[in-house]
Amino acid sequence: MAASSNSSLSGSSVSSDPEDYQPPIWKSYLYQLQQEAPRPKRITCPQEMETRPKYYGREFHGMIPREYADEMLGGAEGAYLIRESQRQPGTHTLALRFVPVCPRFGHQTLNYRLFYDGKHFVGEKRFESVHDLVTDGLITLYIETKAAEYIAKMTTNPIYEHLGYTSLLKDKMVHRLSRGRTEPRRVTFQRDDRISSPLGRRSALKDSPEKQCSYEKLHNFKVHTFRGPHWCEYCANFMWGLIAQGVRCSDCGLNVHKQCSKLVPSDCQPDLRRIKKVYSCDLTTLVKAHNTTRPMVVDMCIREIELRGLKSEGLYRVSGFSEHIEDVRLAFDRDGEKADISADAYADINIIAGALKLYLRDLPIPVITFDLYSKCIQAAKISNADSRLEAIHEGLLQLPPAHYETLRYLMAHLKRVTMFEKDNLMNSENLGIVFGPTLMQPPEQNALATLNDMRQQKLVVQLMIEHEDVLF
């Protein structure tokens, strides 16, 4: 049956032209098994039970022995009833008749501890009714016993890499990002006594392999209930059950089995229709959704600040009105790159600067990621200037590409801000004080730890500004 009902992808073709895209041929074996699965048969109690909970129906038989429950279920496959436990009064058991794949084992009564918290459940899945719970359970039991070997092997020949639209999206993204991304450079730092500098040394570039990277993004899978038949977009097999049949990526909409989700590559291409906001959205998710190298908030705010605010006294230190900054946030969340942040809309440049700081501060994963926080803090504690820069640089090389590019662009901007220090009174140390806690946050939100690390946070950002030309 499996051999005759399974389709292959031999008839599918992959093309770089979306108009030539041929959808895969979905495999029907598991769908056929679900259609064959036994249906639930409620065994009703002949008399009204005063102890029956209000959320159970006539399938509740009160406190009866397990043996008596077996007799009442008889030989009808899919028959079920609910009884109160004799060993633990007040708890309830779902008794279900199921026929194993091997007939020699005969009929079996399966007993499950039954719970209710507004919905009925025996495991992870929650159901509106006991009938739905039993229906889903029978489908799962039938498929996972009859097709156990098939399910174990269904991920061995995935269709995912053969899907035309998957390859097309990947090619487009790599091409677009390769035009605008600056690859991280690996550098070493050496002392040169012939050239003086505030640190008494200079940085020298040496040839070394570049860090090869791409804007990879993990899928954001969440358990999902599909209405109507759905097939897994990784293995092309049917997703069985009544509810929670699989998982869906909330960023790109990819639908797969839960077991298949562990094998899907980190190549999520977020769909703009699924990205509900700009602020507080994961940085990599946002840039992939908009097909840009950096978040549009960073580009647009920096462009506006450099156009009319580089000489503004106390730039980034002086706060704009919080209500107006909130208006800018709402404008980006609502209009995206069409948000109006011009002088006509917001004459005070501190509002735009505040909106940029708010965006960076509200990132769920900071620009300098949680994983690298301790590494950067420890690097700032190194007394030797050259070794300290070397350690900071090694940390930067470990940043995700979108984070690296955003930080590089921001540091180049802040370096230009310091060139107007006579007017704006903002040197690299002042900017480090402002941006240290914004760009770096400890993994554990510990106020005392943050307070103790403020000096190192400031120093890391200060050094990145002063040496952005060699660190990036």
C-alpha positions, -999 to +999 in steps of 0.1 A: +000+000+000+028+024+009+047+017-022+017+023-045+005+054-028+037+073-023+047+098-049+081+110-057+095+143-069+108+130-101+081+150-120+090+182-103+114+207-119+133+235-103+137+268-121+151+302-113+120+317-129+090+318-105+066+315-135+082+281-142+079+268-107+063+234-104+048+225-071+059+192-054+038+161-056+026+154-020+028+119-006-006+105+003+001+074+023-003+090+058-035+108+046-050+075+035-042+060+069-059+089+087-090+082+066-088+045+077-084+053+114-111+040+137-138+064+147-147+071+184-178+053+198-191+067+231-203+042+256-230+060+276-240+053+312-276+040+314-283+061+345-277+097+355-246+100+378-250+126+405-212+127+409-207+135+372-186+167+367-204+193+346-178+192+319-184+155+311-214+139+294-231+106+296-198+089+288-190+093+326-197+061+345-187+071+380-165+050+402-164+016+385-137-011+385-113-013+356-125-049+348-161-037+346-150-009+322-133-035+300-166-055+298-186-024+289-162-014+261-166-049+246-149-055+212-158-023+195-127-006+183-127+031+192-151+026+221-144+049+251-158+059+285-147+079+315-146+065+350-136+078+384-105+062+398-110+039+428-074+043+440-075+081+437-111+094+442-116+128+424-094+119+395-107+105+362-095+080+337-102+077+300-106+041+290-102+035+252-105+003+232-078+000+205-068-029+182-030-032+178-015-037+143-007-073+152-041-091+156-026-119+179-025-094+207-063-089+205-082-059+217-065-037+242-080-012+267-058+018+270-062+039+302-052+075+304-053+100+333-077+126+321-074+163+330-095+194+326-085+231+329-111+246+306-100+221+280-096+184+280-062+168+278-041+137+285-008+151+271+003+184+255-027+189+232-058+206+246-093+198+232-127+215+234-144+181+238-136+146+249-149+134+216-123+154+197-096+142+221-105+106+214-107+112+176-072+127+176-059+099+198-072+072+176-057+088+145-023+091+162-024+056+176-034+041+143-009+059+121+021+057+145+016+019+150+008+010+114+033+033+098+060+034+125+088+023+101+076+047+074+075+076+098+110+068+111+124+071+075+102+099+061+129+126+067+156+107+048+146+120+014+133+155+020+119+177-008+129+209+009+160+217-011+142+208-043+114+233-039+117+259-066+106+289-045+131+280-017+161+281-040+148+312-057+144+332-024+179+321-013+195+332-045+178+365-044+188+372-008+225+362-013+227+384-044+211+414-028+231+413+004+264+406-013+262+440-030+258+460+002+275+440+030+309+447+043+326+415+053+343+414+087+381+418+084+405+399+107+432+423+120+462+421+143+475+450+164+512+458+166+531+486+183+549+510+160+571+535+179+576+557+149+540+568+150+524+585+180+488+582+190+467+587+221+474+550+230+510+553+218+506+526+192+490+521+158+469+493+143+483+475+113+464+452+090+478+419+081+466+394+056+445+367+071+414+347+060+383+367+060+353+355+080+329+342+054+293+347+065+257+351+052+226+364+067+214+331+081+183+331+103+167+303+123+130+296+117+107+307+145+086+275+147+055+274+169+029+246+173+000+252+149-034+238+142-041+235+105-077+237+092-081+211+064-055+187+051-019+201+051+014+185+040+048+190+054+070+213+033+101+195+043+093+158+037+061+162+016+041+139+039+007+145+054+005+161+088-020+140+107-043+146+136-072+170+144-052+198+161-015+208+166-006+186+136+028+204+131+046+237+135+046+269+114+073+295+112+057+327+125+082+347+104+080+331+070+050+307+072+069+274+065+047+244+076+065+212+087+062+183+111+076+189+145+103+162+139+111+177+105+116+212+121+148+200+137+163+193+102+152+224+084+182+247+075+187+281+090+174+299+059+142+316+071+132+344+047+106+364+067+075+375+050+067+412+055+030+403+059+039+384+091+061+411+106+037+432+126+062+458+139+096+473+134+106+482+169+112+452+193+116+429+162+146+407+160+173+425+140+181+396+116+143+390+111+137+426+102+166+430+077+157+397+059+120+407+057+129+440+041+158+425+021+183+451+034+217+449+050+207+470+080+174+479+097+157+508+079+154+527+113+192+528+116+197+540+081+169+566+080+177+581+115+214+583+108+208+599+074+185+625+090+209+632+118+239+636+095+218+659+073+209+684+100+221+674+134+259+668+136+265+702+152+236+700+176+249+705+212+246+674+233+236+652+204+225+617+217+229+630+253+201+655+253+167+638+253+138+647+230+102+648+242+092+612+250+058+617+234+073+627+201+098+598+202+069+575+207+052+590+177+083+582+156+082+546+168+046+543+159+053+558+125+080+532+118+058+504+130+029+516+109+046+529+077+081+513+077+105+529+053+078+554+043+078+570+078+082+607+077+110+618+101+120+650+082+125+684+097+089+693+087+076+665+109+101+667+137+122+699+139+140+688+170+168+664+159+170+650+195+137+633+188+152+614+159+183+606+180+161+594+208+141+572+184+173+556+172+184+549+207+150+535+216+151+511+186+185+498+196+175+495+233+143+476+225+159+449+204+151+415+219+187+405+212+211+435+216+234+446+188+263+431+208+245+398+215+240+382+249+265+355+240+293+380+235+285+403+265+309+386+289+337+383+263+335+421+256+334+430+293+365+409+300+382+423+269+377+458+283+395+448+315+427+439+298+454+465+307+475+462+276+460+484+249+470+462+219+457+430+236+425+448+246+417+458+210+427+423+197+402+408+222+374+432+212+380+425+176+379+387+181+345+392+197+332+413+168+340+386+144+316+363+162+286+386+158+258+375+135+262+392+101+233+416+105+244+426+139+280+432+127+269+453+098+246+474+119+273+480+145+299+488+119+276+514+103+267+529+136+303+532+148+313+549+115+284+574+121+295+580+157+330+586+145+317+614+123+298+628+152+331+632+172+345+652+143+321+679+152+330+678+189+337+715+191+300+722+182+282+692+197+305+686+227+303+649+222+335+630+221+340+592+220+339+589+258+306+608+261+291+587+233+304+555+250+285+565+282+253+570+261+255+539+239+273+514+262+241+502+280+221+506+248+243+483+227+253+458+255+230+442+280+239+412+303+221+379+296+206+380+331+187+413+338+207+420+369+207+456+379+238+452+401+258+435+374+248+462+349+259+489+373+292+472+379+298+468+342+290+503+331+327+514+330+336+485+307+305+490+286+315+526+280+351+517+272+341+490+247+319+515+227+345+543+231+373+521+216+350+509+188+344+545+179+380+556+181+393+526+161+363+518+139+385+520+108+405+489+119+381+470+141+355+467+113 
